[in-house]
């Protein structure tokens, strides 16, 4: 059974940093596309970043470009989202989603939550002003 478990969410002041983790179990880490999404109550879920085993580039939403970095550790079967210079607008539930194929990151940028085979429960990030 594939499981994705997010961790690392917390309450942080504006300007601070957090590192989120998405630990995958039962999921071969040789071919994959993994994305981070965030959701704020009353708004649509937004794709924040994605990484693909077959593409050296990563995708970032314009709202986080230059502040967030996505990375993967195949040995730990974990994908990270390093978030720096956090803003109150970054507040939300951050969830990861995975699929067992790789797609170019320019395409995973357009994929929605439902386009992924496996999805985590999320971790809360709250940025205070």
C-alpha positions as CSV (number, residue, x, y, z in Angstrom):
1,X,0.0,0.0,0.0
2,X,1.4,3.4,-1.0
3,X,1.3,6.0,1.7
4,X,2.4,9.7,1.6
5,X,3.0,11.3,5.0
6,X,3.7,15.0,5.2
7,X,5.4,16.7,8.2
8,X,7.1,19.9,9.1
9,X,4.2,22.3,9.2
10,X,4.2,24.8,12.0
11,X,3.4,28.3,13.1
12,X,6.1,30.7,12.0
13,X,6.5,34.5,11.8
14,X,6.7,36.3,8.4
15,X,10.2,36.1,7.1
16,X,10.9,32.8,8.7
17,X,11.6,29.3,7.1
18,X,10.1,25.8,7.3
19,X,11.1,22.6,5.6
20,X,8.2,20.3,4.8
21,X,8.8,16.6,4.2
22,X,6.7,14.1,2.1
23,X,7.7,10.6,3.1
24,X,6.6,7.9,0.6
25,X,6.3,4.3,1.6
26,X,5.4,1.4,-0.7
27,X,6.3,3.7,-3.6
28,X,9.2,2.8,-5.9
29,X,11.4,5.9,-6.1
30,X,12.9,5.2,-9.5
31,X,10.2,6.7,-11.7
32,X,8.0,9.4,-10.2
33,X,6.4,12.8,-10.4
34,X,5.7,14.4,-7.0
35,X,4.0,17.7,-6.4
36,X,3.2,19.9,-3.4
37,X,-0.2,21.6,-3.3
38,X,-1.6,24.0,-0.8
39,X,-5.1,24.9,0.1
40,X,-6.7,27.8,2.0
41,X,-10.3,27.6,3.1
42,X,-12.6,29.0,0.5
43,X,-10.0,28.9,-2.3
44,X,-9.0,26.3,-4.8
45,X,-6.1,24.0,-4.1
46,X,-3.0,25.4,-5.7
47,X,-0.1,23.6,-7.2
48,X,3.0,25.0,-5.6
49,X,5.9,23.0,-6.9
50,X,6.7,19.7,-8.6
51,X,9.6,17.4,-9.3
52,X,10.0,14.6,-11.7
53,X,12.6,11.8,-11.9
54,X,13.0,12.3,-15.6
55,X,13.5,16.0,-15.6
56,X,16.3,18.0,-14.1
57,X,14.1,21.1,-13.8
58,X,11.6,21.8,-11.1
59,X,8.4,23.7,-11.3
60,X,7.4,26.6,-9.0
61,X,4.3,28.7,-9.0
62,X,5.1,32.3,-9.5
63,X,3.9,33.1,-6.0
64,X,6.8,31.0,-4.5
65,X,9.5,31.3,-7.1
66,X,12.8,32.3,-5.6
67,X,11.6,31.5,-2.1
68,X,10.7,27.7,-2.2
69,X,13.0,24.8,-3.2
70,X,11.8,21.3,-3.9
71,X,14.2,18.4,-3.6
72,X,14.1,14.6,-3.4
73,X,16.1,12.0,-1.5
74,X,15.8,8.6,-3.2
75,X,17.5,6.8,-0.4
76,X,14.9,8.1,2.1
77,X,12.1,8.1,-0.5
78,X,11.3,11.6,0.7
79,X,10.6,14.8,-1.1
80,X,11.2,18.1,0.7
81,X,9.9,21.6,0.3
82,X,12.2,24.2,1.7
83,X,10.2,27.4,2.3
84,X,12.1,30.6,3.0
85,X,11.0,34.2,3.4
86,X,7.6,33.1,4.3
87,X,4.6,35.4,3.9
88,X,1.2,35.4,5.6
89,X,-0.2,34.5,2.1
90,X,1.7,31.2,2.3
91,X,-0.6,30.1,5.1
92,X,-2.5,26.9,4.2
93,X,-2.6,23.1,4.4
94,X,0.3,21.7,2.3
95,X,-0.1,18.3,0.8
96,X,2.0,16.2,-1.5
97,X,0.8,14.0,-4.3
98,X,2.6,11.4,-6.4
99,X,2.3,9.4,-9.6
100,X,4.2,6.4,-10.8
101,X,5.5,7.9,-14.0
102,X,7.5,10.9,-14.8
103,X,6.2,13.8,-16.8
104,X,8.1,16.9,-17.7
105,X,7.8,19.6,-15.1
106,X,6.3,22.0,-17.5
107,X,3.4,19.6,-17.7
108,X,3.2,18.7,-14.0
109,X,2.8,22.4,-13.5
110,X,-0.6,22.1,-15.2
111,X,-1.7,18.9,-13.5
112,X,-4.3,19.1,-10.8
113,X,-4.8,17.3,-7.5
114,X,-6.9,14.6,-9.2
115,X,-4.3,13.8,-11.8
116,X,-2.1,12.1,-9.2
117,X,-2.5,8.5,-8.1
118,X,-1.5,9.0,-4.5
119,X,-2.2,11.9,-2.1
120,X,-1.3,12.7,1.4
121,X,-3.3,14.2,4.3
122,X,-1.5,17.5,4.5
123,X,0.4,19.5,7.1
124,X,-0.7,23.0,8.3
125,X,1.5,26.0,7.7
126,X,0.6,29.2,9.4
127,X,2.6,32.4,8.8
128,X,1.9,35.2,11.2
129,X,2.5,38.9,10.3
